[in-house]
């Protein structure tokens, strides 16, 4: 009996990691009481939280960000960040979720 694994690999693009790191670097400069330890814990929770995308069902299409809408990406909000993602069929036939972009809620439009 063949069983289908309903989960997909989640791939976070380097751009997403860079944007999050840059946001928190700026936040630590602007708010000296914000520790690197706190930032690392928050970022780790976010990246772990993105694993929920391995079972993409019922996630909304992007609402406001025009580039995301134009690309047909969906979005998920975790820890005050909006993440844009899509499901992609790889050349080998594997379906994966690719997280394409991220923006903090304060900058989301």
Number of C-alpha atoms within 10 A of each C-alpha: 3 4 5 6 7 8 15 18 15 20 16 18 14 11 13 17 15 12 15 17 15 12 13 18 14 10 15 15 10 10 11 9 10 13 11 13 9 11 16 13 10 14 17 12 13 17 14 10 14 20 17 14 22 18 15 17 8 7 12 10 16 21 12 10 15 11 11 20 15 9 12 14 22 22 24 19 16 15 13 12 18 21 22 25 29 20 18 12 11 9 7 6 8 10 16 19 22 20 24 19 21 22 19 17 13 9 8 12 10
